[in-house]
Amino acid sequence: MSSAFSTPPWDVQRLPRADASVFLITGGNAGIGYFVAEQLSATGATVLLGSRNPAKAEAAEASIRARVPGARVRTVRLDLADLSSLETTVESVGVEHLDAVVHNAGVALDDPPRKETEDGHELMFGTNHLGHFALTRWLMPLLSAAPAARVVTTGSFAAKSERLDLDDLQSRKDYRPKRTYGRSKLAQMYFGVELDRRLRAAGSTVTSVVVHPGGALDSLTPSRPPVHERTTGARLRTAPAALLVQGKHAGAWPAVRAVLDPTVRGGQLWGPRVFGLRGEPRRERVWNHLADPSFAARLWDTSCDLTGVDPAAVPG
């Protein structure tokens, strides 16, 4: 039988079962992360909602249980801005293996002033990139205990037009909130690509995939009270935008496919089908600036220095 018949087309509305799998979603209490968790819960998997806010995480858990009968979902206290807490957090998750982690959580500041984490790192770079970088190191034994685990890193379409300055990763010289956010997401994407390269070299069974949600707006996102409530006014005002972008429920699709689809391979980039902004998920060519291994290696080494850990140094 040909592969065209043995592998059915991907359907975002009919996901494959994953009953024995365990997935961790960082930032699973809101936005795209919530919808990644909701959709993965419908596959029968055990889904862990990583969140620094217990009340919001509990609300998200209740919302998923209300929409997905029999959902196996629970919360995990996770603060990516506190690097010293991550080892203890992973020790407390209470699972024997992890089939995938979706690095989704992200801080996005709209206005000055520049802020720092407890470790002295610029808040967006320190949380979005360094937090996930360090978390991966502590998760690697659980990922390696699964047959073929995946690290799925959620970047941003905004990162496509950004470039990193290795001499100013903390945005001390050039701090502009939206640009600093885009650069932090670009750093995450470099991490995802370079992680897979290093895992392959080490012969690991773990793979790393990078995704982005395209253009995902709250106003085009279906309501999930109290996690998200869309007003009629907002929906009407932004209805024309639906020709170009989509809601956060659809922004979750590339990450969900990267977790579940057996045809997805490490080192790939996945995003929305239509101009990279909306539609069902498809594989994209890795962006030119992401495909520079020497730059990625330098960023990796700097990240190791800043966090004190190396995610690829753990046997897997």
C-alpha positions, 0 to 999 in steps of 0.5 A: 500500500502506498504512503498516500493511502497509509497516511491520511491527510492531516485534519485539524478537526480530527486529530489522532488519538494519543491516549498513552502520551503525556504533554506539557504546555508552558503558558497553557492557561491562556491564549494560544497555549490554552488552545494547544492544551484544549486540542491535545486534551481531546486526543486522550493524552495527559496534558500538563498546564504549566503556568506561573498563575495558579488561579488562571491555570485552574480556570483553564483546567476547568474550561478544558474539562467542561469542553472535553469530557474525560479530559486528563488535564492538571496544572503545574506551577511554572515560573520561567522567569525564575531559573533557580526554580525550574529543576524543582518544578520538573521534579514535582510533575509526577510523571515517568516520561514526557512525550512532548513539551510545547514551549509556548509561554511568553511575556510581551510588554507594550511599553517602557520601561525595561524590566528584568527577571530576578536573575538580572536578565531582560524580562522578555529575553530572560523568560521567553528564551532563557527560561525555556532553554533552561527548562529543556535541560531539566526536562531532558531525562523525562523526554529521553524516557519516552520512545520518540519525544518532541520539543516544540518551540513556538516562535513568532511570525514577527521574528522573520523580520528581526535579527539578533545582536549577540552583543546586546541580547539583553537590550541594554543599548537598544530597548524597544518593547515590540522589537525586543519581544520579536528578538526574544522569539527569534532567539527561541527559534534559533534554540529550537533549530540548534537543539535538534542539530545537537540532539541528532549529533548525540544520537538522541531519540528526542527531536526538536521542531519549531512552529509559529502561529502566524497572525493570531488575534484575540478578537477572532478567537472563540470565547472560552469564559473565563479564560477568554471572552470575545465581545460582539463589538470586537468581533465585528470591528475585526471581521475584515481582518479574518481575510488575512489573519485568524484566531488563537484557536487556529494559531495553535494548529501548527504546534498541535500538528508538530506534537502529533503528526508522525510525518513531522521531523526534527529541525523543521519549521511549521506555520499557517498555510496562507502566506504564513499568516492563516490557515491549516498548518504546513511545513515551511522552508527554514528562514534564511537567517535561522539556517545559519549554524555558526550564529546559532552555535554562538547564541547557544554558547552564550545561553549556556553561560547565562543559564549555567546549563546545557540542554543537549549535554544530558544523555538521551 
